[in-house]
């Protein structure tokens, strides 16, 4: 390597025959790049202004990411609760195949109670049409709620719900429901809202629910306004 470098620096490369030059170029391309490639200049240190600008960009990115995460937290948590039944939240959706072939567990009869609440600022009249429904695990059932706007102006509402005991949330499957969907009632308008649901047959195999044959399904309506965030848990539900 030292001899080749001295030869190259001494101009001997110019005296090489074409065949030897080709051989070196083919067999040792790294050496030619080392001696004849572009030189690497040391990186110029950043000025104070450039450092400040870089720091500002990093801070701005962090702020944007934090704000985005805060806005996404509630809907993401709600999705998590609906997919797992955490906190007594009814499981979102249902397994269509399971509904068709599930076996009714006739040795276990459950009492489903219905509760209706409205937030402090919500002026609707909201109530369940039935106080209880008796259903076996693995059996579908239909219930209704009624909402009325007694005021003289339209009001938009949206509801959330949960189940007590909390452990039953993962087995409570809704097929049709009015929850999390914005509803508009005109002055004096009254509507009936269906809840079509079933209790998963696996309910009977849960050791934490062996002595629990009563479930409360609770809905709470809020007035829908721009920027509002629905709570994912309703602490006002009573057993």
N, C-alpha and C positions, 0 to 999 in steps of 0.2 A: 504493500500500500504506500509506504514512504517513497520507494523508488519510483512508483508510477506517478505519484504527485510531483516529485522533483522533475521527472521527465516531462510531464504536462506543463509545469511552470516554466521549464527551460525551452519550450517551443519544439520539443522532439515530436509532438503530435503531428506537426506539419510535415515531417519527414517520413511518417509511416506510410507504407504502401496501402493501396485501397483495400486489398484483401485483409491486411492486419487491422486496419481501421474498422472494417465491417465486422470482423471477429470480435473486437473489443466492444463495439456498439451492441452486438447481439448477446454476448455472454456476460457483459458487465454494465448493463444500462444504469445501474444505481451509481456507479462511479462517475459517469458523465453528468448525471443530475447533480451529484454532490459538488463537482468542481465548476460546472457551467450552468447549473440551474439558478433560478432567481434567488437572490439573497434575501434573508428574512431580517427585516428591520425590527428593532425592539419596539414594543407597543408604547405609544405616547401616554404618559400618565394623565388621568382626567383632571380637568380644572375643578375648582370649587363649585362653579356654576353648573358644570356637567354632573358632578356628584349630587348636587341638590336636585337637579332635574330628574335624575335616575331614582333618587329616594322618593320624590313626589309621585312618580309613576307607580312605584311599588305600593305606596300608601293608598293611592287612588284605587288600584286594583283590589287591595284588601277591603276597602270600604264598600266597593261595589259588590264583592263576593259576600260580605257580611249582610248587607241589605237584602240581597237576593235570597240568601238562606233564611232570613227572618220571615220574608213573605211566603216562602215555600214550606215553612215548618208546620203550619196548621193543616193545610191540605195533605201534606205527606203523612203527618201523624194520623189524620182521619183515614187515609187509605190503609195505613198499617193496622189501625183498630178494626176497620171493616174486614180486612183479610184474615185477621187472627181472632176476632172476638174479644180483644183486650179491653178491659175497663167496662165490660157489659155491652159493648157495641155489637149490634146485630151484624152477622156476617153478610158482606156484600155479595149479591148474586146467589146462584145455586147451581148444582150439578143436575142438568136436565136428564141425563141417563139415570141418575140415582132416584129422581122423582118418579120415573116410570116403573122402576123395578124394586123400589124399597119396600120392605115388609113392615106392616103395622105391628107395633109391639103392644098387643092387647092386654098384656099382664101389667101394664103401667099406664095409668090415666093421669094426665097433667091438667092443672087448672091455670089458664092463662088470664091474668088480670090486665085491664087496660087503664092507663092514666093519661090525662091531657093537661098540659100547662101552657101558659103564655108568658112571655117576658114582660117586664114591668111597663115597657113603652108600647107593647103590642095591644091594639084595641079590638082585636077579633074576639068573638065568642067561639070557643073551641072545646069540644067534648067528644067522648066515645059514645057510640050508639048502644053498646052493650058493655056491661060491667065485667063479665067473665065469659070465657069459652072453654069448654072441656075438649081436650084432644089427646090422642095417643101419639107417642113418638112414631114417626114414619107415616103420619096421616096429615093431609093438607087441611087448612082451615081458612075461613074468610071472615074478616071483621071490618067494621066501618067506623070512621070518625066523621063528625060534622063541624064545619067551620062557617061562620057568618060574619060579615062586615056590617056592624050596626051604624057606622058613621055615614056622613054625607059626602065622602070623597073616597076615591079608589085607594086601596092599601095593598102593597106587595108583601107577601110573607114567605118565609122559608123555615123548614123544621129540621130538628135533629132528634135523635132517639137513642135509647139504650135499654138494657135488660138487667133485671135483678132477679136472682143472684148473678153476679158477674160471670161465674163459671158457665152459666147457661148461654152466654152470648155466642160462643163458638158453634152451638148447635141450633141456634135460632136462625133459620134461613128465610129470607123474604123472596117471593116470586114476583110480587107486584107491590109497590109502595110509593107514597108521595113524598118521602123524605128527601132532603137536600135539593129539591126542585122548587124553583121560585113559582109562587102562585099569586095571581092578582084577582082580588075580589072587588067588584064595583060596589057602589053604595047600596046597602040593603041586600046584597047578594049572599046566597047560602049554597054550599056545595057539600056533597057526600064524597068522602075520600076512602077508597078501599085499601085494605092490607091483606094480601093473600100470602100465606106463609106455611111452613111446616117445621116441626122439630125433628132434627136428625135422629134416626133410630139408634145411633151410637150413644145417645144420651143415657140409655139404660146401663151402659158399661162403664160410665165414669164413676169412680169410687167417691169423688167429692160431691156427687149429686144423688147418692143412694137414698138419702132421706129428704130430698127436695122434690116435691111434687107440685110446687106452685111457682109460677114465673110471672113477673110484672113487666109489661111492655109499656114504656113511657115515651110520649112525644111532647116536645116543647116547640111552640111556634114563636118566631122572632120577626119583627118588621124588617124587611129587606131594604137596606140602604147602601149606596155606593161605599166601598171600602170596608164593609162590615166583615167580621171574622166570626164564624160559628164556633162555639165551644165544642170540644170533642167528648165532653163528659158532663152529664147533667147531675149535679149534686143534690137536686131537689127531689129525686125519686125516692119514694117510700116503699118499704117492703110490705 
